[in-house]
Amino acid sequence: MSDVMSEEPTPGVLKWLQSQRAAGFDSLALYQALRESGWAHEVACRMVGLQPAQVSEPAAGSHAPHSTADRPVPWPPGAGERALLDGGDRTVQALAVVREPNIIVLADLLSAEECDALVEAARPRLSRSLTVSVKTGGEEENIDRTSQGMFFERGENECIARIEARLAHLLDWPVENGEGLQILRYGPGAEYKPHYDYFDPREPGTSSILQRGGQRVATVVMYLNEPEAGGATVFPEVQLECLPRKGHAVFFNYSRPHPSSRSLHAGAPVVRGEKWIATKWLREARFD
């Protein structure tokens, strides 16, 4: 981050700060988030009501810290203690729990009918998958992601609203803190190479992205079918591979936007058949 932002905050940034206050974040945590996004020390202090002398400024020429404190993250109540978890309208089974990073493999999160309904509703709306550009804050094609995809609006239909309510109940995280459900189709050979889902604080476009709900803090990958071979969700740092099974899912969170979260993951190439997944990204505050 070579150019530190020193201009006055936009209405969008002020709205984001207000939502973060409402979510319970204190002034120091907000200062830290602003510095990670590229705001100058004195401006960040003024925006959150701190005196510059109260906070240590990073040394000249250094980046703002990635994160020195963990953010609150979604986590299913009782996960790691019991196998059956409360999804509100549905009991969900935890098949495996990993710590550091926090990963849960979930069985029967979706019914077969819900999986089929999502695929059929998404099929006519598919296009080449895009990723969020942390350079500009917009969207772009990424050579590491060779799937087709589309986004539903949050609560777009009864099926989606029901699934979103289930996830909110299961993960103890507000529905409004979730992005719209994304559906992806991976054909033979298609993959998504290792990546992180959080927005890199060092990139210039991140500050504009964070104005809508703050950082991503968790991901749910739901399997809508079963490819004949390949297509696992891979966590290379912990040597975990989650094989797609219709209606099952893998959930993981990341309390800091930094590789130390160990949330690096990938979609392995599909060898035979096709893979359909639904992805839900959760933000630290309301996403509008």
C-alpha positions in Angstrom: 0.0 0.0 0.0 2.1 2.9 -1.2 -0.5 5.7 -1.2 -2.1 6.1 2.3 -5.5 7.7 2.2 -5.6 11.1 3.8 -8.9 12.5 2.4 -12.0 13.0 4.4 -14.3 10.0 4.8 -17.2 9.5 2.3 -20.8 9.0 3.4 -20.3 5.3 2.7 -17.4 5.0 5.1 -19.3 6.9 7.8 -22.3 4.6 7.3 -19.9 1.6 7.7 -18.4 3.0 10.9 -21.9 3.5 12.3 -22.8 -0.1 11.5 -19.6 -1.4 13.1 -20.4 0.6 16.3 -23.8 -0.9 16.4 -22.2 -4.4 16.0 -20.2 -3.8 19.1 -16.7 -2.9 17.8 -14.8 -0.4 19.9 -12.8 2.6 18.7 -9.5 0.8 18.7 -10.8 -2.1 16.6 -12.3 0.4 14.1 -9.1 2.4 14.0 -7.2 -0.9 13.2 -9.7 -1.8 10.4 -9.3 1.7 8.9 -5.5 1.5 9.0 -5.6 -1.9 7.4 -7.8 -0.4 4.6 -5.2 2.3 4.0 -6.4 5.4 5.9 -3.8 7.7 7.3 -3.1 7.5 11.1 -4.4 10.9 12.0 -7.5 10.6 9.8 -8.3 7.2 11.2 -8.0 8.5 14.7 -10.3 11.4 14.0 -12.9 9.2 12.4 -13.2 6.9 15.5 -12.8 9.7 18.1 -9.2 8.8 19.3 -6.3 11.2 19.9 -3.3 10.4 17.7 -1.1 10.1 20.7 -3.4 7.4 22.1 -2.5 5.0 19.3 1.0 3.9 18.2 1.5 4.8 14.5 3.3 2.2 12.3 6.9 3.1 11.5 7.4 5.1 8.3 7.5 3.0 5.2 5.7 0.1 6.8 2.3 -1.3 6.0 -0.5 -1.0 8.4 -0.9 -4.2 10.4 -2.9 -7.0 8.8 -4.6 -7.6 12.1 -3.4 -7.7 15.7 -6.7 -8.8 17.2 -9.2 -11.4 16.1 -12.7 -10.3 14.9 -15.9 -12.0 16.2 -16.8 -14.8 13.8 -19.7 -17.2 13.2 -19.6 -20.5 14.9 -22.4 -23.1 15.4 -23.4 -23.3 19.1 -22.3 -26.8 20.4 -20.0 -27.5 17.5 -17.2 -29.8 18.7 -19.3 -30.9 21.6 -22.2 -32.7 20.0 -22.8 -34.3 16.6 -26.3 -32.9 16.0 -26.6 -29.1 15.5 -29.7 -26.9 15.5 -30.5 -25.5 12.1 -33.9 -24.2 13.2 -36.1 -26.0 10.7 -33.6 -28.8 10.3 -31.2 -30.8 12.3 -27.7 -30.7 10.8 -25.0 -33.3 11.6 -21.3 -32.3 12.2 -19.2 -35.1 10.6 -15.8 -33.6 11.5 -14.4 -30.5 13.3 -10.9 -29.1 12.7 -9.4 -26.4 14.9 -6.8 -23.9 13.7 -8.2 -23.2 11.3 -11.9 -23.6 12.3 -13.5 -26.0 9.8 -16.7 -28.1 10.2 -17.9 -30.7 7.7 -21.7 -30.7 7.8 -24.1 -33.5 6.6 -27.6 -32.9 5.4 -27.5 -29.1 5.5 -29.7 -29.0 2.4 -32.4 -31.4 1.3 -32.1 -33.1 -2.1 -35.1 -31.0 -3.3 -33.4 -27.7 -2.2 -30.3 -28.7 -4.1 -32.2 -29.4 -7.3 -34.2 -26.2 -7.0 -31.1 -24.1 -6.7 -29.5 -25.8 -9.7 -32.5 -25.4 -11.9 -33.1 -21.7 -10.9 -29.4 -20.9 -11.5 -28.8 -22.8 -14.7 -30.3 -20.2 -17.2 -28.4 -17.4 -15.5 -24.9 -18.8 -15.5 -22.0 -16.9 -16.9 -18.2 -17.0 -16.6 -17.4 -16.7 -12.8 -15.9 -13.4 -11.7 -14.0 -12.5 -8.5 -14.0 -9.3 -6.5 -11.1 -7.1 -7.6 -9.1 -5.8 -4.6 -7.3 -3.5 -7.0 -10.4 -1.5 -8.0 -13.2 -2.7 -5.8 -15.1 -4.0 -8.9 -15.3 -7.5 -10.5 -12.9 -9.2 -12.9 -12.2 -12.5 -14.6 -9.6 -14.6 -12.8 -7.5 -17.2 -14.6 -7.4 -19.2 -11.3 -11.2 -19.6 -11.4 -12.6 -21.5 -14.3 -16.2 -22.1 -13.3 -19.5 -20.6 -14.3 -21.6 -18.8 -11.8 -24.4 -16.4 -10.8 -25.7 -14.6 -7.7 -29.1 -14.7 -6.2 -30.4 -11.7 -4.3 -30.7 -12.3 -0.6 -34.1 -13.7 0.1 -34.9 -13.8 -3.7 -37.4 -16.7 -3.4 -38.9 -18.9 -0.7 -36.3 -21.6 -1.0 -33.3 -19.2 -0.7 -34.9 -17.3 2.2 -35.4 -20.7 4.0 -31.8 -21.7 3.5 -30.5 -18.3 4.6 -32.6 -18.4 7.8 -31.3 -21.9 8.5 -27.7 -20.8 8.1 -28.3 -17.8 10.3 -29.8 -20.0 13.0 -27.1 -22.7 12.7 -24.1 -20.3 12.7 -25.6 -17.7 15.2 -25.0 -14.9 12.7 -27.6 -12.4 11.3 -29.2 -13.1 7.9 -28.4 -9.4 7.0 -24.7 -10.0 7.5 -24.6 -12.5 4.6 -23.9 -11.8 0.9 -26.3 -13.2 -1.7 -26.1 -16.9 -2.4 -23.7 -17.7 -5.2 -24.2 -20.8 -7.4 -21.2 -22.2 -9.3 -20.9 -25.0 -11.9 -17.6 -26.7 -12.5 -17.3 -28.8 -15.7 -14.5 -31.3 -16.4 -11.2 -29.7 -15.7 -12.6 -26.6 -14.1 -11.1 -25.6 -10.8 -10.4 -22.7 -8.4 -6.8 -22.6 -7.4 -5.7 -21.9 -3.7 -7.0 -18.6 -2.5 -8.4 -16.7 0.5 -11.9 -15.4 0.7 -11.1 -12.3 2.8 -10.2 -9.0 1.2 -6.5 -8.3 1.3 -6.1 -5.1 3.5 -3.0 -4.1 1.5 -4.8 -3.7 -1.8 -6.1 -0.3 -2.9 -9.7 -1.4 -3.7 -10.3 -3.0 -0.3 -11.4 0.2 1.4 -14.4 0.6 -1.0 -15.3 -3.1 -0.7 -15.4 -2.9 3.1 -17.9 -0.1 3.0 -20.6 -2.8 2.4 -20.6 -4.9 5.5 -16.9 -4.9 6.4 -14.6 -7.9 6.0 -15.7 -11.4 5.1 -15.4 -13.6 8.3 -16.7 -17.0 7.2 -17.6 -19.2 4.2 -20.1 -22.0 3.7 -19.6 -24.2 0.6 -22.7 -26.3 0.0 -22.6 -29.3 -2.4 -25.6 -29.5 -4.8 -24.6 -32.7 -6.6 -21.8 -35.3 -6.7 -19.3 -35.3 -9.6 -18.2 -38.7 -10.8 -14.6 -37.9 -9.8 -12.6 -34.9 -8.4 -13.9 -31.5 -7.3 -12.9 -31.7 -3.6 -12.6 -28.6 -1.5 -9.0 -28.7 -0.4 -7.4 -27.0 2.6 -3.7 -27.5 1.7 -2.2 -26.1 5.0 -4.0 -28.8 7.1 -4.1 -31.5 4.4 -7.9 -31.7 4.5 -10.0 -32.7 1.4 -13.8 -32.4 1.6 -15.4 -34.6 -1.1 -18.6 -33.3 -2.6 -21.8 -35.1 -1.4 -25.2 -33.8 -2.3 -26.7 -31.8 0.5 -23.5 -31.7 2.6 -21.3 -28.6 3.2 -18.1 -27.4 4.6 -18.0 -24.3 6.8 -14.9 -22.4 7.9 -14.2 -19.0 9.5 -11.3 -16.6 9.5 -11.0 -14.1 12.3 -8.3 -12.0 10.7 -7.7 -11.0 7.0 -4.2 -12.5 6.9 -2.5 -15.8 5.9 -2.1 -16.6 9.6 -5.8 -17.5 9.6 -4.7 -20.6 7.7 -7.9 -20.4 5.6 -6.2 -21.0 2.3 -8.4 -23.3 0.3 -9.1 -24.5 -3.3 -11.6 -26.2 -5.5 -9.8 -29.2 -7.0 -10.3 -29.9 -10.7 -13.3 -31.9 -11.7 -12.1 -35.1 -13.3 -15.3 -36.5 -14.5 -18.9 -35.2 -14.5 -19.7 -31.7 -13.2 -19.8 -30.1 -9.8 -22.5 -27.7 -8.6 -22.0 -25.7 -5.3 -23.7 -22.9 -3.5 -21.4 -20.5 -1.6 -22.4 -18.2 1.2 -20.0 -15.5 2.4 -20.6 -13.9 5.8 -19.5 -10.4 6.6 -18.8 -8.8 10.0 -21.7 -6.4 9.7 -24.8 -5.8 7.7 -24.3 -6.3 3.9 -26.4 -4.0 1.7 
